[in-house]
Amino acid sequence: MNMRHGGTGEWVLPSYRLPREPSTPRIGVWRKLKRLGVAQLSDGLVALPADARTREQLEWIDDEVIEVGGTAGIWLAHPATTAQERRLAASMSAARAAEYAAVSEQAALALASGQDEATRHSAARRLRAELRRIGRRDYFHPPQRRTAHAAVDALIAPGGHRRGDEGAAEMKWSTRAGVHIDRAACAWLIRRHIDPDAEFVFVGDPATGSASVRGPRHG
Protein backbone atom coordinates (compact mmCIF):
# COMPACT_ATOMS: atom_id res chain seq x y z
CA MET A 1 0.00 0.00 0.00
CA ASN A 2 1.29 3.46 -0.86
CA MET A 3 1.79 5.52 2.29
CA ARG A 4 1.72 9.27 2.65
CA HIS A 5 3.25 11.45 5.32
CA GLY A 6 0.91 11.24 8.29
CA GLY A 7 0.62 7.46 8.34
CA THR A 8 -2.41 6.53 6.25
CA GLY A 9 -2.12 4.58 3.02
CA GLU A 10 -3.70 5.04 -0.37
CA TRP A 11 -6.94 3.20 -1.10
CA VAL A 12 -8.83 2.70 -4.33
CA LEU A 13 -12.59 3.27 -4.16
CA PRO A 14 -14.80 2.14 -7.04
CA SER A 15 -18.23 3.70 -7.01
CA TYR A 16 -20.91 2.16 -9.19
CA ARG A 17 -24.64 2.05 -9.82
CA LEU A 18 -26.54 -0.62 -11.72
CA PRO A 19 -30.25 -0.95 -12.56
CA ARG A 20 -32.20 -3.16 -10.15
CA GLU A 21 -33.51 -5.19 -13.06
CA PRO A 22 -32.27 -7.36 -14.54
CA SER A 23 -30.49 -8.46 -11.39
CA THR A 24 -27.93 -10.77 -13.03
CA PRO A 25 -25.32 -8.06 -13.87
CA ARG A 26 -25.62 -6.51 -10.40
CA ILE A 27 -25.16 -9.89 -8.68
CA GLY A 28 -22.25 -10.75 -10.98
CA VAL A 29 -20.43 -7.51 -10.23
CA TRP A 30 -20.88 -7.94 -6.48
CA ARG A 31 -19.54 -11.50 -6.60
CA LYS A 32 -16.43 -10.31 -8.44
CA LEU A 33 -15.90 -7.56 -5.88
CA LYS A 34 -16.27 -10.08 -3.05
CA ARG A 35 -13.67 -12.30 -4.67
CA LEU A 36 -11.29 -9.34 -4.53
CA GLY A 37 -11.97 -8.97 -0.79
CA VAL A 38 -13.41 -5.46 -0.87
CA ALA A 39 -14.58 -3.62 2.21
CA GLN A 40 -18.05 -2.15 1.71
CA LEU A 41 -18.22 1.48 2.83
CA SER A 42 -21.79 2.14 1.70
CA ASP A 43 -24.27 1.04 -0.94
CA GLY A 44 -22.34 1.06 -4.23
CA LEU A 45 -19.05 2.18 -2.66
CA VAL A 46 -16.28 -0.25 -1.74
CA ALA A 47 -12.57 0.03 -0.96
CA LEU A 48 -9.32 -1.87 -1.44
CA PRO A 49 -5.71 -1.01 -0.65
CA ALA A 50 -4.32 0.69 -3.76
CA ASP A 51 -1.67 -1.09 -5.80
CA ALA A 52 -1.21 -1.92 -9.48
CA ARG A 53 -3.13 -5.18 -9.22
CA THR A 54 -6.19 -3.90 -7.35
CA ARG A 55 -6.48 -0.83 -9.54
CA GLU A 56 -6.37 -2.92 -12.69
CA GLN A 57 -8.87 -5.49 -11.42
CA LEU A 58 -11.27 -2.73 -10.46
CA GLU A 59 -10.84 -1.02 -13.83
CA TRP A 60 -12.04 -4.23 -15.47
CA ILE A 61 -15.11 -4.33 -13.26
CA ASP A 62 -15.68 -0.63 -13.92
CA ASP A 63 -15.71 -1.37 -17.67
CA GLU A 64 -18.18 -4.22 -17.17
CA VAL A 65 -20.57 -2.01 -15.21
CA ILE A 66 -20.58 0.56 -17.99
CA GLU A 67 -21.03 -2.13 -20.67
CA VAL A 68 -24.29 -3.29 -19.06
CA GLY A 69 -25.72 0.22 -18.79
CA GLY A 70 -24.55 1.23 -15.33
CA THR A 71 -22.39 4.11 -14.17
CA ALA A 72 -19.03 3.70 -12.50
CA GLY A 73 -15.95 5.59 -11.43
CA ILE A 74 -12.73 4.89 -9.56
CA TRP A 75 -11.29 7.18 -6.90
CA LEU A 76 -8.02 7.22 -4.99
CA ALA A 77 -8.19 8.41 -1.39
CA HIS A 78 -6.50 8.37 2.01
CA PRO A 79 -8.42 7.80 5.26
CA ALA A 80 -8.53 10.99 7.28
CA THR A 81 -7.09 9.32 10.41
CA THR A 82 -5.00 6.27 11.20
CA ALA A 83 -7.77 5.05 13.51
CA GLN A 84 -10.20 5.03 10.61
CA GLU A 85 -7.75 3.08 8.49
CA ARG A 86 -7.07 0.58 11.28
CA ARG A 87 -10.80 -0.12 11.61
CA LEU A 88 -11.09 -0.70 7.88
CA ALA A 89 -8.04 -2.98 7.82
CA ALA A 90 -9.28 -4.86 10.90
CA SER A 91 -12.64 -5.61 9.29
CA MET A 92 -10.95 -6.97 6.16
CA SER A 93 -8.45 -8.98 8.21
CA ALA A 94 -11.24 -10.49 10.31
CA ALA A 95 -13.07 -11.63 7.18
CA ARG A 96 -9.95 -13.39 5.89
CA ALA A 97 -9.22 -14.86 9.33
CA ALA A 98 -12.64 -16.53 9.31
CA GLU A 99 -11.95 -18.00 5.87
CA TYR A 100 -8.55 -19.33 6.96
CA ALA A 101 -10.13 -20.80 10.11
CA ALA A 102 -12.67 -22.64 7.97
CA VAL A 103 -9.85 -24.18 5.91
CA SER A 104 -8.02 -25.21 9.10
CA GLU A 105 -11.17 -26.88 10.38
CA GLN A 106 -11.69 -28.78 7.14
CA ALA A 107 -8.05 -29.94 7.15
CA ALA A 108 -8.27 -31.06 10.77
CA LEU A 109 -11.45 -33.03 10.09
CA ALA A 110 -9.86 -34.72 7.07
CA LEU A 111 -6.79 -35.63 9.10
CA ALA A 112 -8.80 -36.95 12.05
CA SER A 113 -11.06 -39.10 9.87
CA GLY A 114 -8.32 -41.62 9.13
CA GLN A 115 -8.55 -41.26 5.36
CA ASP A 116 -6.09 -43.09 3.12
CA GLU A 117 -3.13 -41.24 1.63
CA ALA A 118 -4.72 -40.68 -1.79
CA THR A 119 -7.83 -39.16 -0.23
CA ARG A 120 -5.75 -36.90 2.02
CA HIS A 121 -3.71 -35.70 -0.95
CA SER A 122 -6.89 -34.94 -2.86
CA ALA A 123 -8.22 -32.96 0.09
CA ALA A 124 -4.91 -31.10 0.37
CA ARG A 125 -5.02 -30.09 -3.31
CA ARG A 126 -8.56 -28.80 -2.92
CA LEU A 127 -7.75 -26.87 0.24
CA ARG A 128 -4.55 -25.41 -1.22
CA ALA A 129 -6.57 -24.10 -4.14
CA GLU A 130 -8.90 -22.49 -1.62
CA LEU A 131 -5.91 -20.99 0.21
CA ARG A 132 -4.68 -19.46 -3.06
CA ARG A 133 -8.09 -17.90 -3.62
CA ILE A 134 -8.17 -16.50 -0.09
CA GLY A 135 -4.57 -15.29 -0.42
CA ARG A 136 -5.44 -13.15 -3.42
CA ARG A 137 -7.86 -11.14 -1.29
CA ASP A 138 -5.75 -11.16 1.87
CA TYR A 139 -4.03 -7.79 2.23
CA PHE A 140 -3.16 -7.86 5.94
CA HIS A 141 -2.15 -11.49 6.69
CA PRO A 142 -3.85 -12.44 9.98
CA PRO A 143 -2.14 -15.13 12.10
CA GLN A 144 -4.76 -17.67 11.00
CA ARG A 145 -3.09 -17.64 7.58
CA ARG A 146 -0.01 -19.54 8.75
CA THR A 147 -2.13 -21.89 10.86
CA ALA A 148 -4.25 -22.80 7.84
CA HIS A 149 -1.21 -23.49 5.63
CA ALA A 150 0.31 -25.71 8.32
CA ALA A 151 -2.96 -27.61 8.77
CA VAL A 152 -3.17 -28.35 5.04
CA ASP A 153 0.49 -29.37 4.89
CA ALA A 154 -0.17 -31.84 7.70
CA LEU A 155 -2.53 -33.73 5.39
CA ILE A 156 0.43 -34.61 3.18
CA ALA A 157 2.87 -35.51 5.93
CA PRO A 158 1.00 -36.08 9.21
CA GLY A 159 3.35 -35.43 12.12
CA GLY A 160 6.17 -34.58 9.72
CA HIS A 161 7.72 -31.43 8.36
CA ARG A 162 5.27 -28.59 7.78
CA ARG A 163 6.16 -26.06 5.19
CA GLY A 164 3.78 -23.35 6.37
CA ASP A 165 3.29 -20.36 4.11
CA GLU A 166 6.10 -21.34 1.77
CA GLY A 167 4.30 -24.52 0.76
CA ALA A 168 1.41 -22.71 -0.85
CA ALA A 169 3.26 -20.28 -3.09
CA GLU A 170 1.04 -19.15 -5.89
CA MET A 171 1.95 -20.19 -9.42
CA LYS A 172 1.94 -17.60 -12.18
CA TRP A 173 2.03 -18.35 -15.91
CA SER A 174 4.02 -16.00 -18.13
CA THR A 175 4.02 -15.11 -21.81
CA ARG A 176 5.20 -12.20 -23.90
CA ALA A 177 3.40 -8.89 -23.65
CA GLY A 178 0.51 -8.28 -26.01
CA VAL A 179 -2.67 -10.33 -26.18
CA HIS A 180 -2.92 -12.33 -29.40
CA ILE A 181 -5.25 -15.18 -30.32
CA ASP A 182 -2.74 -17.92 -29.56
CA ARG A 183 -1.84 -16.46 -26.15
CA ALA A 184 -5.47 -15.98 -25.17
CA ALA A 185 -6.21 -19.55 -26.28
CA CYS A 186 -3.34 -20.91 -24.19
CA ALA A 187 -4.59 -19.00 -21.15
CA TRP A 188 -8.08 -20.42 -21.70
CA LEU A 189 -6.71 -23.99 -21.96
CA ILE A 190 -4.64 -23.58 -18.79
CA ARG A 191 -7.63 -22.25 -16.83
CA ARG A 192 -9.87 -24.96 -18.27
CA HIS A 193 -7.69 -28.04 -17.94
CA ILE A 194 -4.65 -27.38 -15.70
CA ASP A 195 -5.05 -24.61 -13.14
CA PRO A 196 -8.50 -23.02 -12.73
CA ASP A 197 -7.00 -20.32 -10.48
CA ALA A 198 -4.09 -19.47 -12.78
CA GLU A 199 -2.77 -15.91 -12.95
CA PHE A 200 -1.00 -14.72 -16.10
CA VAL A 201 1.98 -12.41 -16.35
CA PHE A 202 2.68 -10.62 -19.63
CA VAL A 203 6.43 -10.13 -19.78
CA GLY A 204 7.67 -7.00 -21.51
CA ASP A 205 11.34 -8.00 -21.63
CA PRO A 206 12.20 -11.64 -20.92
CA ALA A 207 15.81 -10.63 -20.16
CA THR A 208 14.83 -8.28 -17.33
CA GLY A 209 11.59 -9.93 -16.23
CA SER A 210 9.65 -6.65 -16.40
CA ALA A 211 6.00 -7.48 -16.65
CA SER A 212 2.42 -6.41 -16.35
CA VAL A 213 0.28 -8.60 -14.13
CA ARG A 214 -2.83 -7.97 -16.18
CA GLY A 215 -4.12 -11.21 -17.61
CA PRO A 216 -6.96 -11.96 -20.03
CA ARG A 217 -10.42 -12.44 -18.62
CA HIS A 218 -11.97 -15.80 -19.34
CA GLY A 219 -15.28 -17.22 -18.31
Sequence and secondary structure as in RCSB ss.txt:
>XXXX:A:sequence
MNMRHGGTGEWVLPSYRLPREPSTPRIGVWRKLKRLGVAQLSDGLVALPADARTREQLEWIDDEVIEVGGTAGIW
LAHPATTAQERRLAASMSAARAAEYAAVSEQAALALASGQDEATRHSAARRLRAELRRIGRRDYFHPPQRRTAHA
AVDALIAPGGHRRGDEGAAEMKWSTRAGVHIDRAACAWLIRRHIDPDAEFVFVGDPATGSASVRGPRHG
>XXXX:A:secstr
  B TTS B EEEEEEE  SSSHHHHHHHHHHHHHHT EEEETTEEEEE SHHHHHHHHHHHHHHHHTT EEEEE
EE  SSHHHHHHHHHHHHHHHHHHHHHHHHHHHHHHHTT  HHHHHHHHHHHHHHHHHHHHT SS  THHHHHHH
HHHHHHSTTS   GGGGG   EEEEESS  HHHHHHHHHIIIII TT EEEEEEETTTTEEE       
